[in-house]
Amino acid sequence: MSDSASAVVVNEWHLAPENPVGRAVVLPGGSGYTVDHPLLWWTCQVLAENGWRVVTVRWEIDDAARADAANFVARAAQQALDLAGDAERTLVVGKSFGTYAASWANERGWPGVWLTPVLTIPEIANALRDGQLPGLVVGGTADELWDADLARASGLSVLEIDDANHILYTAGDWKGSYDDLGRTLEAVEDLARGLVD
């Protein structure tokens, strides 16, 4: 499904549970980090394997989208959820630019998984601080857009990865980065399961 006016494409994840426990929308980063990249691909897979109906978003971020980022992201997320249909539970997952959805999710009382949020933007930092519990925030200490104090002040669960950058990669340490990806996915799975139990 495509919306050429806003350069947004919405898709259902390839693995769809027969009786979903809820719906999850996965929103990518803003500089080409799509659901095809490891962090988001595996997040989608973890959620689907735990019974969530997953819908993903692809977008092209232009100047107009950047100028009205929160509304652009909210419209894309809503478009994805419209495809998913109604559900008892909704989970919002955002990576970087996708974390602009935090305020939109809060207004609806929906929990979120916020991967490498841009905490240097007050709108995002404030939305995470006001976030719905439970929720998860993940970032790395080598990411200049990360602020551990702001993340912890949110009251949400925080996974901070030492020496990881904005894509949660630790330079020169692929094995450690691989392990950190596993830790991140386990935290996502714990949150997703906790929403159902």
MOMOCOR-V593981 format. One record per pair of residues at least 24 apart in sequence whose ideal C-beta (glycine too) atoms are under 6 Angstrom apart, sorted by the first residue. I is the first residue (numbers start at 1). J is the second residue. D is the distance in Angstrom with one decimal. If there is no record, write none. Layout:
# MOMOCOR-V593981
{{I/J/D} {I/J/D}}
This chain:
# MOMOCOR-V593981
{{7/59/5.7} {7/60/3.8} {8/59/4.9} {8/76/4.6} {9/58/4.4} {10/57/5.7} {10/79/5.4} {10/80/4.6} {10/83/5.2} {11/56/5.3} {12/55/5.6} {13/44/5.0} {13/48/5.3} {13/54/3.7} {15/48/4.1} {17/51/4.8} {20/51/5.9} {20/53/3.9} {21/51/4.0} {21/196/4.8} {22/52/5.5} {22/87/5.0} {22/89/3.0} {23/53/4.7} {23/84/4.1} {23/87/4.1} {23/90/5.5} {24/52/4.5} {24/54/5.0} {24/91/4.3} {25/55/5.3} {25/77/5.1} {25/80/4.5} {25/81/5.5} {25/92/5.6} {26/56/4.8} {26/93/4.5} {27/57/5.3} {27/77/6.0} {27/94/4.4} {27/98/3.0} {27/101/5.6} {28/95/5.7} {28/98/5.6} {29/95/4.7} {29/96/3.6} {29/97/5.2} {30/61/4.6} {30/96/6.0} {30/97/2.9} {34/58/5.9} {39/168/6.0} {40/95/5.9} {42/185/5.4} {43/188/5.5} {46/185/5.2} {46/188/5.5} {46/189/5.1} {47/192/5.7} {50/192/5.1} {53/84/5.5} {55/80/4.2} {55/83/5.4} {55/84/4.6} {69/100/4.8} {70/100/4.8} {73/100/4.1} {73/101/4.9} {74/104/4.0} {77/101/5.1} {89/195/5.8} {99/124/5.3} {102/127/3.6} {102/128/5.5} {103/127/4.0} {106/130/5.6} {106/132/5.7} {111/135/4.9} {113/188/5.6} {116/166/5.3} {118/145/4.8} {119/146/6.0} {119/147/4.2} {119/150/4.8} {120/145/5.3} {125/150/5.0} {128/154/4.4} {129/153/5.8} {129/154/5.1} {131/156/5.3} {134/191/6.0} {136/187/5.7} {136/191/4.9} {138/184/5.5} {140/164/2.7} {140/165/5.7} {140/168/5.5} {159/187/5.0}}
